[in-house]
Amino acid sequence: MKLIMAVVQDKDSNRLSDALVKANHRATKLASTGGFLKAGNTTFLIGTENEHVENVMSIIKENCQSRNQLVAPISPMGGNADSYVPYPVEVQVGGATVFVLPVERFEQF
């Protein structure tokens, strides 16, 4: 058994959730916040048998796209202002960050 942890952008959350339910995969959704952009994310916890891992991974890939977004940088408070860029910059966001972990024991009550 494996635990799949997928951190996805909020914009992709509902689409991924619907696709997982349609494919009969159970998932727990947790609200999370990214450290770099300080933006909302959704973290999915998906427990599955080893033979279903690749199917779950393909569902995640199909439903979580990366995109470009303009971001206004946060000004440094008390930090080094030499490297501060005062105008919005374009960064790539979205997609998914996925961890697949072995599960030593699983119980459901």
Residue frames as qw, qx, qy, qz and C-alpha x, y, z in Angstrom:
[[0.000, 0.889, 0.457, 0.000, 0.00, 0.00, 0.00],
 [0.423, 0.171, 0.017, 0.889, 1.13, 3.57, -0.74],
 [0.048, -0.820, -0.377, 0.428, 0.22, 7.04, 0.46],
 [0.423, 0.433, 0.311, 0.733, 0.23, 9.62, -2.33],
 [0.150, -0.742, -0.279, 0.591, 0.53, 13.23, -1.18],
 [0.407, 0.460, 0.427, 0.664, -0.21, 15.69, -3.97],
 [0.103, -0.620, -0.220, 0.746, 0.07, 19.46, -3.50],
 [0.320, 0.477, 0.595, 0.562, -1.93, 21.20, -6.22],
 [0.023, -0.063, 0.011, -0.998, -3.00, 24.76, -6.94],
 [0.339, 0.330, 0.612, -0.633, -6.50, 25.63, -5.70],
 [0.495, 0.429, -0.241, -0.716, -7.62, 26.25, -9.31],
 [0.474, 0.232, -0.805, -0.270, -7.05, 22.54, -10.09],
 [0.214, -0.149, 0.822, -0.506, -8.45, 21.18, -6.84],
 [0.676, 0.225, 0.372, -0.595, -12.09, 20.61, -7.78],
 [0.705, 0.474, -0.404, -0.339, -11.25, 19.12, -11.17],
 [0.280, 0.364, -0.873, 0.166, -8.80, 16.67, -9.58],
 [0.377, -0.046, 0.721, -0.579, -11.22, 15.78, -6.80],
 [0.761, 0.322, 0.097, -0.555, -13.99, 15.00, -9.31],
 [0.627, 0.474, -0.595, -0.169, -11.64, 12.86, -11.43],
 [0.045, 0.295, -0.894, 0.333, -10.47, 10.86, -8.41],
 [0.558, 0.104, 0.566, -0.597, -14.06, 10.19, -7.30],
 [0.752, 0.428, -0.177, -0.468, -15.04, 9.17, -10.84],
 [0.572, 0.415, -0.707, 0.018, -12.17, 6.65, -10.85],
 [0.843, -0.440, -0.275, -0.142, -13.20, 5.33, -7.39],
 [0.576, 0.152, -0.456, 0.661, -10.14, 6.63, -5.55],
 [0.430, -0.834, -0.341, 0.063, -10.71, 8.02, -2.07],
 [0.467, 0.349, -0.187, 0.791, -8.87, 11.16, -1.08],
 [0.345, -0.771, -0.381, 0.375, -8.70, 13.56, 1.83],
 [0.344, 0.699, 0.096, 0.620, -8.32, 17.25, 0.91],
 [0.501, -0.605, -0.273, 0.556, -6.39, 19.62, 3.16],
 [0.206, 0.965, 0.042, 0.156, -6.08, 23.37, 2.75],
 [0.741, -0.299, 0.054, 0.599, -2.42, 24.40, 2.60],
 [0.147, 0.976, -0.044, -0.154, -0.35, 27.48, 1.79],
 [0.820, 0.367, -0.064, 0.434, 2.74, 27.60, -0.38],
 [0.570, -0.591, -0.056, 0.568, 5.90, 29.11, 1.05],
 [0.425, 0.025, 0.332, 0.842, 7.19, 30.86, -2.08],
 [0.061, -0.410, -0.412, -0.811, 4.06, 32.63, -3.38],
 [0.135, 0.100, 0.620, -0.766, 2.16, 32.52, -0.07],
 [0.544, 0.031, -0.336, -0.769, -0.83, 31.35, -2.13],
 [0.754, -0.099, 0.460, -0.459, -3.50, 28.81, -1.30],
 [0.321, 0.273, -0.867, -0.265, -2.97, 25.20, -2.30],
 [0.876, -0.196, 0.092, -0.431, -4.80, 21.98, -1.71],
 [0.008, 0.434, -0.900, 0.042, -2.97, 18.92, -0.44],
 [0.871, -0.019, -0.232, -0.432, -4.55, 15.58, -1.32],
 [0.301, -0.385, 0.856, -0.168, -3.84, 12.49, 0.78],
 [0.820, 0.216, -0.272, -0.455, -4.64, 9.40, -1.28],
 [0.488, -0.341, 0.799, -0.088, -4.19, 5.88, 0.10],
 [0.803, 0.395, -0.197, -0.401, -4.06, 3.22, -2.59],
 [0.920, -0.118, 0.345, 0.142, -2.81, -0.25, -3.37],
 [0.397, -0.473, 0.513, 0.596, 0.55, -0.51, -5.16],
 [0.404, 0.261, 0.743, 0.466, -1.04, -1.56, -8.45],
 [0.147, 0.857, 0.488, 0.077, -3.18, 1.63, -8.58],
 [0.370, -0.635, 0.035, 0.677, -0.35, 4.15, -8.06],
 [0.269, -0.041, 0.526, 0.806, 0.29, 4.74, -11.77],
 [0.005, -0.641, -0.681, -0.354, -3.43, 5.25, -12.43],
 [0.281, -0.854, -0.313, 0.305, -3.63, 7.88, -9.68],
 [0.389, -0.445, 0.253, 0.766, -0.48, 9.57, -10.99],
 [0.199, 0.251, 0.626, 0.711, -1.95, 9.80, -14.50],
 [0.127, -0.803, -0.573, -0.105, -5.17, 11.31, -13.10],
 [0.358, -0.754, -0.082, 0.545, -3.11, 13.94, -11.28],
 [0.352, -0.193, 0.455, 0.795, -1.09, 14.73, -14.43],
 [0.115, 0.480, 0.695, 0.523, -4.25, 15.06, -16.55],
 [0.219, -0.826, -0.501, -0.137, -5.99, 17.44, -14.14],
 [0.417, -0.811, -0.024, 0.410, -3.24, 19.71, -12.80],
 [0.632, 0.601, 0.132, 0.471, -1.72, 22.02, -15.38],
 [0.445, -0.418, -0.075, 0.788, 1.06, 24.50, -14.86],
 [0.253, 0.858, 0.350, 0.278, 0.46, 28.08, -15.98],
 [0.415, 0.181, -0.152, 0.879, 2.26, 31.42, -15.94],
 [0.278, -0.850, -0.448, -0.008, 1.14, 34.10, -13.51],
 [0.225, 0.637, -0.198, 0.710, 2.27, 37.63, -12.70],
 [0.650, -0.560, -0.439, 0.265, 3.28, 38.01, -9.06],
 [0.009, -0.888, 0.159, -0.431, 4.01, 41.22, -7.19],
 [0.637, 0.093, -0.593, 0.483, 7.08, 40.59, -5.03],
 [0.530, -0.795, -0.285, 0.068, 6.95, 41.33, -1.32],
 [0.210, 0.831, -0.306, 0.414, 9.21, 44.22, -0.31],
 [0.673, -0.019, -0.583, 0.454, 12.00, 43.30, 2.10],
 [0.427, -0.857, -0.057, -0.282, 11.36, 44.57, 5.62],
 [0.510, -0.764, 0.393, 0.027, 14.74, 45.20, 7.16],
 [0.877, 0.019, 0.384, 0.290, 16.43, 42.97, 4.60],
 [0.365, -0.285, 0.445, 0.766, 18.76, 43.67, 1.74],
 [0.462, 0.721, 0.286, -0.429, 16.94, 45.98, -0.71],
 [0.042, -0.553, 0.601, 0.575, 19.68, 45.64, -3.36],
 [0.058, 0.007, 0.934, 0.352, 18.06, 42.57, -4.92],
 [0.327, 0.506, 0.639, -0.479, 14.45, 43.75, -4.53],
 [0.101, 0.198, 0.642, 0.734, 12.53, 43.97, -7.82],
 [0.212, 0.271, 0.409, -0.845, 9.71, 46.55, -7.45],
 [0.566, 0.242, -0.285, -0.735, 7.61, 45.34, -10.41],
 [0.890, 0.004, 0.337, -0.307, 5.59, 42.15, -10.98],
 [0.017, 0.455, -0.842, -0.291, 7.45, 39.14, -12.34],
 [0.839, 0.116, -0.263, -0.462, 6.07, 36.20, -14.29],
 [0.237, -0.373, 0.882, -0.166, 6.44, 32.81, -12.60],
 [0.547, -0.032, -0.746, -0.379, 5.23, 29.34, -13.43],
 [0.435, -0.179, 0.617, -0.632, 2.59, 28.06, -10.99],
 [0.857, 0.112, -0.001, -0.503, 0.31, 25.09, -10.84],
 [0.573, 0.303, -0.761, -0.004, 0.98, 21.56, -11.82],
 [0.842, -0.493, -0.080, -0.205, 1.44, 19.22, -8.89],
 [0.089, 0.575, -0.760, 0.289, 4.12, 18.28, -6.42],
 [0.908, -0.160, -0.201, -0.332, 3.64, 14.61, -5.61],
 [0.120, -0.501, 0.819, -0.252, 5.16, 12.33, -2.99],
 [0.866, -0.068, -0.402, -0.289, 4.60, 8.56, -2.98],
 [0.193, -0.544, 0.695, -0.428, 5.30, 7.00, 0.41],
 [0.474, -0.060, -0.877, -0.040, 5.18, 3.40, 1.61],
 [0.609, -0.478, 0.098, -0.625, 2.50, 2.61, 4.18],
 [0.116, 0.278, -0.913, 0.274, 3.60, 0.26, 6.92],
 [0.009, 0.339, 0.896, -0.286, 0.15, -0.15, 8.43],
 [0.290, -0.190, -0.266, -0.899, -3.39, 0.93, 7.55],
 [0.041, -0.368, -0.880, 0.297, -6.50, 0.64, 9.71],
 [0.255, -0.302, -0.266, -0.879, -9.96, 2.06, 9.23],
 [0.021, -0.228, -0.834, 0.502, -12.42, 2.23, 12.13]]
